[in-house]
C-alpha cells in the first residue's frame, strides 16, 4: 500500500484558484502599486458585495438549468421603489420591504410562467425585465430621486464597518455561508441540484420540481434587491439605471466560478465574483476605459460558458487521455 498522501477532493482546484488570484494581484501590483493598498483592498471588498449578492440568486437559477435575464431590470424597479418610499418620508425598513415585495412579484411571475406554463425562460425573463425596467420610470418620470436620502440611514450601510471590513462585505460572506450550508447540508438545497440534473427523476423521487424552479427565480429577484440596496447606499440617490450593470458581472462570476471549481455552487460563485471584481477594480485603477474592461469581462463570461459546457469538458477529457496514452497502447487497442 502506498504511503503517499492524497489531497482532499477539490483542493487542487482551490490551490489553482489561489495561484490565479496571486498571479492577477502580482500583475496589477507591478503595474500600479496602489492595487494592494489597504484603501484599494477595502474598495474591492465593497464592490464585490453588490456583484456577489446579485450572483448568489443567479446561482440557483443556473443550478436548475435556467437563465434569468430580468434581474437587472428588476433591480432598477426595486431601486426606484425604495427611493420613492424614502422620498415620501417613510422609514428605511419600510422602503426596503417595498423593494423586496415588487422584486418578489417579478420573480414570482417568472417562476409561474416558466415552471408551470412552460414558457421559454430566456424570452420570458427578457420580457419581464423590460417591463420592470419600464416601471422604474413611473415614479419620477425618469428623474433621479434624492429627497430624504441623507437622513434615512441608508448611507450608513455604506460607511459602517465590522472588524475593519465594510458591513456590506461581512453581510455578503455571512449570506454565502448560510447559502453553502443550505445547498450542501440540507434536503432543500439538494432539491435544487436534483431539479437541474434530472427533473424527471427528481419528480418521481418526490421533489416538487416546478416549485423549486419558481423558488430559484424568486430568490434571484430578491438577491438583486439586496445588491441594489448597497448601490443606493454608495450613490446616495435612486436612478432608473441603478442595477443595470449587475447582469454581466453576475453571470461572469457564476460561470467563471463553475469553470474554476468544476460545478456551480455558492463557493464557486463567490470565487468567480472575487476574481471578476479584482479585474474590474484593477482596470479602473489603471485608468483603462470601461468599454475595454467590459470587453474583458464579456470574454471571461464566454470562456466560462464554454468551459462549463459538458461537451467541451468531455472533449478535453478525451483529448487528454489520448495524449497521455502511449502509442503502443493505442495500437494494441485498434
N, C-alpha and C positions, 0 to 999 in steps of 0.2 A: 504494500500500500504506500502511495506517495505521501510524503510529509509536507508537500507544497501547500501553502495557504492560498485559499481561494477568496477573492474579494466578494463581499455581499452583492446580491443581484442588483444591477442598476448603478453600482458605484462607478463603473467605468464611464458611463455617460455623465455622471456628476463630475468626475475628475476632468473629463473632456470639456464640459461646460465651464468649469472653473479656469481651466487653461485658456479657453477662448476669451473669457472675461479679462484675464490678466493681459493677454496679448492686445485686446482692444484698448484697455486702460493705459498700457505702456505706450501704444501708438499715439493716442491723444495727448498723453503727458509729454512725450518728446516734441510734439507739435505745439503744445500750449501747456506749460507747467501749471497754470491755474486749474487745470482739469481735476487734479487730485487735492485741491484746496478744500478746507472744511466747508467753506461757503458754497462751493460748487457741488460737493457731495450732498449737502443739505438740499440744494436745489434739485438734484437728481431724484432724491427720495420723495420730495414733494410732488414733482411732476409725474413720477412713477405711480403715485397713488390714484390719480384720476384715470390714467390709462389702464391700470391694473384692475380697478373696480369695474370698468366697462368690459374688460376682457373676461372677468370671472363669470358673469352671467352668460356671456357668449360661449364660454367653455361647455356649459351644459347643453346648449343648442347644438354645438358641433358633436358632442358625445352622442346625442340621439340622431345624428346623421342628417341634420337640417341646417339651413342658413337663415340668418336674420339680418336683413338689410334695412330694418326700420328703426333700430335703437338710436341712431344718431338723430333722426327726426323726432323721435320720442323724447330724447334728452332736451332738444330745443323747446318742445312744447312744455315739458315739465319745468324748464328753467324760467320761461316766461310766466308760467302759472305761479311759481314760487315768488318771482319778482312782483307780480300783480298783487298777490296777497300781502306781501311785505309793504308795498307802496300804499295799500289800503289801511295801514296802521295795525295790522294783526300781528300776533306773535310769530316768532321764528318756527316753532314746532308745528304750529297750525299750517304755516306755509309749506314746510317740508312734507307734512302729511298730505296736503293738497297735491303737491308734485308727485308723490308716490301713488296717489289714487288715480290721477289721469294716466300715468305710465302703466299702472296695472291694468287699466281698462284697455289700453292699446295692446298690451301683451296678451290679455285675455281674448281679444278679437283675433289676434294672430293664431293663438293656440286653438281656438274653436274652429277657425276656418281651415287650418292646416291638418289638425288631427282628426276632427270629426267630419268636416265637409270634404276633406281630402283635396283641398286646393293646393296648387304648387307653391312651395314655400318662398322661392325667390320672387315670383310675381306678386304674391300676396303681401310680403313684407315691404317690397318697393312701394306698393300702393298705400299701405297703411302708414309707412314712414313719410311719404309725400303729403298725405292728409294731415298727419300730426305736425309736420313742419309748417304746413299752411295755417293750421290753427294757432301756431305760435304768434302769427301776425295779428290775431284778433284783438288781443289785449290792448295794444298800444299803436295799432296800425303800422307796425314795423319800427317804431321809435324805441330807443333804449330806455329801460326803466332803472332809475337810480334813487327814487324817493325813499326815505326812511332806512336805507341800507346801513348808514353809519351807526344808527342806534339800535339796529335789530339784533345785533350779536352775531351775525353770520361772518363778519370779518374776523372774529375771534377764532373761528375754526382754522383759519389760515395761519394765525400767529401763535396759537397755543403749542406748547412743547411738553413732551414727557421724556425724561432722561436724556435730554439733548436732541431727541428726534421730534420731528413735526407730528402733531396729533394725527394728521391725515395718514402718515406713513405707519404709525402704530396701529391705527384702525385698519389699514389695509392688511398688515401682517396678521392681526387678530382674526379678521374675517376669513383670510385664506387658511388659517389653522383650523377654524371651525368648518370651512368647506372641505378641507382634506379629511377631517375626522368623519364628516357625514358621508363623503363619497367613498371612503375606503374602509370604514369601520361600521357601517350600518346597512341594513337591508334596503332602506330607502335609497341610499346612494348607489347600491349595486343595481337597483332597478333602472337607473339611467343608462348604465353600461349595457344591461341586458336588452333594453329597448333599442339601443343603437346597433348592437352586434347582430341580433337576430330577432326582429319584432314578432315574427310568427311564433318562434319557440318561446319567447318571453310571454306572449299572450296565453299560450296553452300551459305555461308554468304558473299562471296566476298573477302575472304582472299587468297592471292596468296601463297598457302601452299608450293609449290616447291621452290618459290623464298625465302621464309622465311627460309626454311631448308638450302638452299645454303648459304644464308647470315650468318647463325649461324656458319657454317664451315669456312667461310672466316674470320669472326670476331675472331673465336677461333685461327686461324693461326696467325692473326695479333697481338693478345694479347700475344701469345707465344714469338713473336719477342720483344715486349716491355719488357717481363720478361728477356729474354736472354741478352738484352742490359745492364740491371742492373748487370747481372752476369759478362759480359765483363768489365764493369766499375770497378767491385770489383777485378777481377783477373788481369786485365791489359794485357791479352793475349786472342787469339782466338784459341780454341781447338776443335777437332772433337767431343768431348764429352760434350761440353757446351750445357746445356739444357737437357741432357739425364736424369737428375734426377728430372725433373719437373713433370712428369706424376703422380707418386704415391702421392705426397703431394697435387697436384691439385685435383685429384679425391677424395682423402680423405677429403679435405676441402669442396668440393661440397656436397658429400653425408652425411658427418657428420653434416654440416650446415643444410641440408634439414631435417635430423632426429631431430635435436635440435629445429628448428623453425617450423617444420610441413609442409614445402613446399620449393621448390627450388626457390631461389631469390638471388638478389645481396647482401642483408643484411645477409641472411643465409650463403652464401659462404664466406663473409668477417668474420663472426663469426667462422665458421669452420676452416678457414685458420689461424685465430689468435690462436685458441686453438692448432691446429697441430703444428704451429711454436713454441709456448710455450713449447710443449712437446719435440720437436726435440732439441731446444736450451737447455732445462733443461738436457736432456740426454747427450748432448755434454759437458755441464759444469761439469757434474758428472763423465765424462770420460767413459761413457758406450759405448762399441764398436758399430759401425754403424749398424752391422747386427742385433743387438738386437733392436735398435731404429727403423730400417726398419721393423722388425717383428711387433713391436707395432703399427706402422702406418698402416701396412697391416691388422692387426687385427681390428683397428679402421675403416678402409675402409670397411672391410667385415661386421662389425657391423652396419655401416651406411647404406650399401646396404640392409641389412636385415630389418633394422628399416624403411627404405624408401619404402620397398615393401608393396603395398596396401594390399595384402593377409595377411601379418603378422600383419599390423595395424588393419585390420578388426577382426583378431583372438583375439588380445589383447583387443580390444573394447568389443567384445562379452564375453570374459572371465571376464573382469572387471564388466560387467553388471550382469553376473552370480554370482560373488562374493558379489556384493552389494545388490542383491535381496534376501529377506528373504525367508526361507524355506516354509513358509505358502503361500507366493505369488507364488513361483514356483509350489507348489502343486495345487493351485487354477487354474493355467493355464493349467495343464495337464488334 
